[in-house]
Amino acid sequence: MRGLIANEPATESEDPEQARQLRIVAASRSTWVSVVVNVLLTVSQVTVGVLAKSQGLIADGLHSLSDLIADFVVLIANHHSQKDADANHAYGHQRFETAASLALGALLIIVGLGMLWSAVHKLRDPASIATVHIAALWVAAGALIAKELLFRYMLATAKRVKSSMLIANAWHARSDAASSLVVGIGIIGNLAGMPLLDPIAALVVGLMVTRMGWTFAWDALHDLMDRSVDSMEIERICGTLAAVPGLRGFHDLRTRKMGDMIVVDVHLEIDATLSVEASHAIAVEARRRVLDEHRVLSVMTHVDPWRAEVG
C-alpha cells in the first residue's frame, strides 16, 4: 500500500483508510492504462484479422474487446465500492468489487462460448479457411508483448494494494498474452500450409477465455456467500488475539469476506473476577489490535467469563 507511492512493502498495520484510498488510486490508474492498451489492441487485431483473413487474430481481438469492457466494469466497481456505509449498507459497499468480479466472469464465459461456436463452424467447413497474410503474425507478436507487459504491471500494482478485483483483472491480461501466443502459432501453421491451425488456435483461445470466466465467477459467487478467509489469515488473526494482555483465551472465531476486507466474529474469554469495566477494556483492546493489524472492516466480540480450574 505504501509501496504504491514510496516503493516500500505494504504491511498489515497500515491505517485502513489510507490503505483504502491507495487501493482506489491504484485501481483507477492501472485500469486506465489497461483501457488505452486494449483500445489499441482491439482496433489493430480486429482490423488486421479481417483484412489478413485470420480467424484466430479476430478471436484474440474480441478477447481484447472483452478486456476493454471488463476495464470499465472495474472502474465502475472502484467508484461504487469506495462509498461510505449508509443506512442500507451498514458494512459499506466493499462487495461491489466482488459483484464486479462475478460480472466479469459471466462476460468472459459468454465471449468464450461465442469464440468456440465460431471456431467449430470453421472446422466443420475446412474449404472456407483462407490463407492468412503475414501481417497477422506481426500483429499477434506485438499483442503478445503488450499483454505480457500489461499483466506484469497490473499484477505488481494489485499485490501492493491487496485487491482481489485487480488481481483478477491482471490474470485476465495474462490469459490474453497466452491466447496471443496460441494465435501466433496458429498463424505460423497456416502460413506453413496447415490452414486448420488458425481456427484451432481460435478454438483454444475460446476454451481459455471460458475457463478463466468460470474461475472468476465461481470464486466471486463463493465470496458473495460469505466464504471465510484462508487459513493463513485466520492464524495471523489468532496470533494477534493471543497477544492481547488480560485475554485468557478465545473461541468461535469466524470470518467472512467483504470485498477485499474481512468481517470477524469472536468470543473472548476474560477472567470472571474482573469488573465489567475492566473486561470491556480488554475486549476493546482486542478489537483495536485486530482492526489495526489486519485488513478487517469490523470485529464483533462477545465476552465469556473465564474461571481457573480448581484442583
C-alpha positions as CSV (number, residue, x, y, z in Angstrom):
1,M,0.0,0.0,0.0
2,R,2.8,2.4,0.9
3,G,4.7,0.8,-1.9
4,L,2.5,2.5,-4.5
5,I,3.9,5.9,-3.5
6,A,7.3,5.3,-1.9
7,N,8.3,1.9,-3.2
8,E,8.1,0.4,0.3
9,P,6.5,-3.0,1.0
10,A,2.9,-2.9,2.3
11,T,2.3,-4.0,5.8
12,E,-0.8,-5.3,7.6
13,S,-0.5,-2.5,10.2
14,E,-1.2,0.5,7.9
15,D,-4.0,2.8,8.5
16,P,-7.1,1.2,7.0
17,E,-8.4,4.5,5.5
18,Q,-5.0,5.2,3.9
19,A,-4.9,1.7,2.5
20,R,-8.4,2.1,1.1
21,Q,-7.5,5.4,-0.6
22,L,-4.3,3.9,-2.1
23,R,-6.3,0.9,-3.4
24,I,-8.8,3.3,-5.1
25,V,-6.0,5.3,-6.7
26,A,-4.1,2.2,-7.9
27,A,-7.2,0.6,-9.3
28,S,-8.1,3.7,-11.3
29,R,-4.5,4.3,-12.6
30,S,-3.8,0.7,-13.6
31,T,-7.2,0.2,-15.2
32,W,-6.9,3.4,-17.3
33,V,-3.5,2.1,-18.6
34,S,-5.3,-1.2,-19.5
35,V,-8.1,0.8,-21.3
36,V,-5.5,2.5,-23.5
37,V,-3.7,-0.7,-24.3
38,N,-6.9,-2.7,-25.0
39,V,-8.4,0.0,-27.3
40,L,-5.2,-0.1,-29.4
41,L,-5.1,-3.9,-29.5
42,T,-8.8,-4.3,-30.3
43,V,-8.7,-2.0,-33.2
44,S,-5.5,-3.4,-34.7
45,Q,-6.3,-7.1,-34.1
46,V,-9.8,-7.0,-35.5
47,T,-8.9,-4.7,-38.4
48,V,-5.8,-6.7,-39.5
49,G,-7.6,-10.0,-38.7
50,V,-10.4,-9.2,-41.1
51,L,-8.0,-7.9,-43.8
52,A,-5.5,-10.8,-43.3
53,K,-8.3,-13.4,-43.1
54,S,-7.1,-14.8,-39.7
55,Q,-10.0,-16.1,-37.5
56,G,-7.5,-16.6,-34.7
57,L,-6.5,-12.9,-34.7
58,I,-10.1,-11.8,-34.9
59,A,-10.9,-14.0,-31.8
60,D,-7.9,-12.5,-30.0
61,G,-9.2,-9.1,-30.9
62,L,-12.6,-9.9,-29.5
63,H,-10.8,-11.1,-26.4
64,S,-9.2,-7.7,-26.1
65,L,-12.6,-6.1,-26.6
66,S,-13.9,-8.2,-23.6
67,D,-10.9,-6.8,-21.6
68,L,-11.9,-3.3,-22.5
69,I,-15.4,-3.9,-21.3
70,A,-14.0,-5.5,-18.2
71,D,-11.9,-2.5,-17.5
72,F,-14.9,-0.3,-17.5
73,V,-16.6,-2.8,-15.1
74,V,-13.6,-2.4,-12.8
75,L,-13.8,1.4,-13.0
76,I,-17.5,1.4,-12.1
77,A,-16.9,-1.0,-9.3
78,N,-14.0,1.0,-8.0
79,H,-16.2,4.1,-7.9
80,H,-19.1,2.5,-6.0
81,S,-17.0,0.3,-3.6
82,Q,-15.4,3.5,-2.1
83,K,-18.7,4.8,-0.9
84,D,-19.1,5.0,2.9
85,A,-21.5,3.0,4.9
86,D,-25.1,4.2,4.9
87,A,-28.5,3.1,6.4
88,N,-29.0,0.4,3.7
89,H,-25.3,-0.8,3.7
90,A,-24.1,-0.8,7.3
91,Y,-20.9,-2.5,6.3
92,G,-20.2,-0.2,3.4
93,H,-20.1,-1.1,-0.3
94,Q,-17.0,-3.4,-0.4
95,R,-18.8,-6.2,-2.0
96,F,-19.4,-4.2,-5.2
97,E,-15.9,-5.3,-6.2
98,T,-17.0,-9.0,-5.7
99,A,-20.1,-8.4,-7.8
100,A,-17.9,-6.8,-10.5
101,S,-15.7,-9.9,-10.5
102,L,-18.8,-12.1,-10.9
103,A,-20.0,-9.9,-13.8
104,L,-16.5,-10.1,-15.4
105,G,-16.6,-13.9,-15.1
106,A,-20.0,-14.1,-16.8
107,L,-18.8,-11.8,-19.6
108,L,-15.8,-14.0,-20.2
109,I,-17.9,-17.1,-20.4
110,I,-20.2,-15.5,-23.0
111,V,-17.3,-14.3,-25.1
112,G,-15.5,-17.6,-24.8
113,L,-18.6,-19.6,-25.9
114,G,-19.0,-17.3,-28.9
115,M,-15.4,-18.0,-29.9
116,L,-15.9,-21.7,-29.6
117,W,-19.0,-21.7,-31.7
118,S,-17.3,-19.7,-34.5
119,A,-14.2,-21.9,-34.5
120,V,-16.2,-25.1,-34.6
121,H,-18.2,-23.8,-37.5
122,K,-14.9,-23.1,-39.4
123,L,-13.5,-26.5,-38.6
124,R,-16.6,-28.2,-40.0
125,D,-16.1,-26.4,-43.3
126,P,-12.3,-26.6,-44.0
127,A,-12.7,-25.3,-47.5
128,S,-13.8,-21.9,-46.2
129,I,-10.5,-21.4,-44.4
130,A,-8.4,-18.9,-46.3
131,T,-4.6,-18.5,-46.3
132,V,-3.6,-15.9,-43.7
133,H,-1.5,-12.8,-44.7
134,I,1.9,-12.5,-42.8
135,A,0.8,-9.1,-41.4
136,A,-1.4,-11.0,-39.0
137,L,1.7,-12.7,-37.5
138,W,3.3,-9.3,-36.8
139,V,0.2,-8.0,-35.1
140,A,-0.1,-11.2,-33.0
141,A,3.5,-10.9,-31.9
142,G,3.0,-7.2,-30.9
143,A,-0.1,-8.1,-29.0
144,L,1.7,-10.8,-27.1
145,I,4.4,-8.4,-25.9
146,A,1.9,-5.7,-25.0
147,K,-0.3,-8.0,-23.0
148,E,2.6,-9.6,-21.1
149,L,3.9,-6.2,-20.1
150,L,0.4,-5.1,-19.1
151,F,0.0,-8.2,-17.0
152,R,3.2,-7.7,-15.1
153,Y,2.4,-4.1,-14.4
154,M,-1.2,-4.8,-13.2
155,L,-0.3,-7.7,-11.0
156,A,2.5,-5.8,-9.3
157,T,0.1,-3.0,-8.5
158,A,-2.7,-5.4,-7.4
159,K,-0.4,-7.1,-4.9
160,R,0.9,-3.9,-3.4
161,V,-2.7,-2.8,-2.6
162,K,-4.0,-6.3,-1.9
163,S,-7.0,-6.0,-4.3
164,S,-8.7,-9.3,-5.4
165,M,-10.5,-7.4,-8.1
166,L,-7.3,-6.0,-9.6
167,I,-5.6,-9.4,-9.3
168,A,-8.4,-11.0,-11.3
169,N,-8.1,-8.3,-13.9
170,A,-4.3,-8.8,-14.1
171,W,-4.6,-12.5,-14.6
172,H,-7.2,-11.8,-17.3
173,A,-4.5,-9.9,-19.0
174,R,-2.1,-12.9,-18.7
175,S,-4.7,-15.1,-20.3
176,D,-4.7,-12.6,-23.2
177,A,-0.9,-13.0,-23.5
178,A,-1.3,-16.8,-23.6
179,S,-4.0,-16.5,-26.2
180,S,-1.9,-14.3,-28.4
181,L,0.9,-16.9,-28.2
182,V,-1.6,-19.6,-29.3
183,V,-2.9,-17.4,-32.1
184,G,0.7,-16.7,-33.3
185,I,1.4,-20.4,-33.5
186,G,-1.9,-20.9,-35.5
187,I,-1.0,-18.2,-37.9
188,I,2.5,-19.7,-38.4
189,G,0.9,-23.1,-39.1
190,N,-1.5,-21.5,-41.6
191,L,1.4,-19.8,-43.4
192,A,3.3,-23.1,-43.5
193,G,0.5,-24.9,-45.4
194,M,-1.7,-26.1,-42.5
195,P,-4.8,-23.9,-42.7
196,L,-6.7,-25.8,-39.9
197,L,-4.3,-24.4,-37.3
198,D,-5.7,-20.9,-37.4
199,P,-9.3,-21.9,-36.4
200,I,-7.8,-24.5,-34.0
201,A,-6.0,-21.5,-32.4
202,A,-9.3,-19.7,-32.2
203,L,-10.8,-22.7,-30.5
204,V,-8.1,-22.9,-27.9
205,V,-8.5,-19.2,-27.2
206,G,-12.2,-19.7,-26.7
207,L,-11.6,-22.5,-24.2
208,M,-9.1,-20.4,-22.3
209,V,-11.5,-17.5,-22.1
210,T,-14.4,-19.7,-21.0
211,R,-12.3,-21.4,-18.3
212,M,-11.0,-18.1,-16.9
213,G,-14.5,-16.7,-16.8
214,W,-15.8,-19.7,-14.9
215,T,-13.0,-19.4,-12.4
216,F,-13.7,-15.7,-11.7
217,A,-17.4,-16.2,-11.5
218,W,-17.2,-19.3,-9.2
219,D,-14.8,-17.6,-6.8
220,A,-16.9,-14.4,-6.7
221,L,-20.1,-16.4,-6.1
222,H,-18.4,-18.1,-3.1
223,D,-17.3,-14.7,-1.7
224,L,-20.9,-13.4,-2.0
225,M,-22.0,-16.5,0.0
226,D,-19.8,-15.3,3.0
227,R,-16.8,-17.6,2.4
228,S,-14.2,-17.5,5.1
229,V,-10.7,-16.1,4.6
230,D,-7.8,-18.6,4.1
231,S,-6.3,-20.5,7.0
232,M,-3.1,-18.4,7.0
233,E,-5.0,-15.2,7.5
234,I,-7.1,-16.8,10.3
235,E,-3.8,-18.0,12.0
236,R,-2.5,-14.4,11.9
237,I,-5.7,-13.0,13.5
238,C,-5.4,-15.7,16.1
239,G,-1.9,-14.7,16.8
240,T,-2.9,-11.1,17.3
241,L,-5.7,-12.1,19.7
242,A,-3.4,-14.4,21.7
243,A,-1.0,-11.4,22.4
244,V,-3.7,-9.2,24.0
245,P,-2.9,-8.6,27.7
246,G,-5.5,-9.9,30.1
247,L,-7.2,-12.1,27.5
248,R,-7.4,-15.7,28.8
249,G,-8.4,-17.3,25.5
250,F,-11.0,-17.1,22.7
251,H,-13.2,-19.4,20.7
252,D,-15.8,-19.5,17.9
253,L,-13.6,-17.2,15.7
254,R,-15.5,-16.7,12.4
255,T,-14.6,-14.7,9.4
256,R,-16.3,-13.7,6.1
257,K,-15.0,-11.7,3.2
258,M,-16.4,-8.3,2.4
259,G,-14.8,-7.4,-0.9
260,D,-11.1,-7.1,-0.1
261,M,-11.9,-6.6,3.6
262,I,-12.8,-9.1,6.4
263,V,-15.6,-9.2,9.0
264,V,-14.7,-11.0,12.2
265,D,-16.8,-12.5,15.0
266,V,-15.2,-14.0,18.1
267,H,-15.9,-15.0,21.7
268,L,-13.4,-13.6,24.1
269,E,-12.6,-15.4,27.4
270,I,-11.9,-12.9,30.2
271,D,-11.3,-13.5,33.9
272,A,-14.8,-13.7,35.6
273,T,-13.4,-11.9,38.7
274,L,-12.8,-8.7,36.8
275,S,-15.2,-5.8,36.8
276,V,-17.4,-5.1,33.8
277,E,-15.4,-2.0,33.0
278,A,-12.1,-3.9,33.1
279,S,-13.5,-6.7,30.9
280,H,-14.8,-4.1,28.4
281,A,-11.4,-2.5,28.2
282,I,-9.7,-5.8,27.3
283,A,-12.4,-6.5,24.7
284,V,-11.9,-3.0,23.2
285,E,-8.1,-3.5,23.1
286,A,-8.5,-6.9,21.3
287,R,-10.8,-5.3,18.8
288,R,-8.4,-2.4,18.2
289,R,-5.4,-4.7,17.6
290,V,-7.3,-6.8,15.0
291,L,-8.6,-3.7,13.2
292,D,-5.1,-2.1,13.1
293,E,-3.0,-5.2,12.1
294,H,-5.3,-6.8,9.6
295,R,-7.5,-6.0,6.6
296,V,-10.5,-6.1,8.9
297,L,-13.6,-3.9,8.4
298,S,-15.5,-4.9,11.6
299,V,-15.0,-7.0,14.7
300,M,-17.9,-8.3,16.7
301,T,-16.9,-9.5,20.1
302,H,-18.7,-11.5,22.8
303,V,-17.3,-11.7,26.3
304,D,-17.4,-15.1,28.1
305,P,-16.4,-15.4,31.8
306,W,-13.2,-17.4,32.4
307,R,-12.6,-19.2,35.7
308,A,-9.4,-21.0,36.7
309,E,-9.9,-24.8,37.2
310,V,-9.8,-25.8,40.9
311,G,-7.7,-28.8,41.8
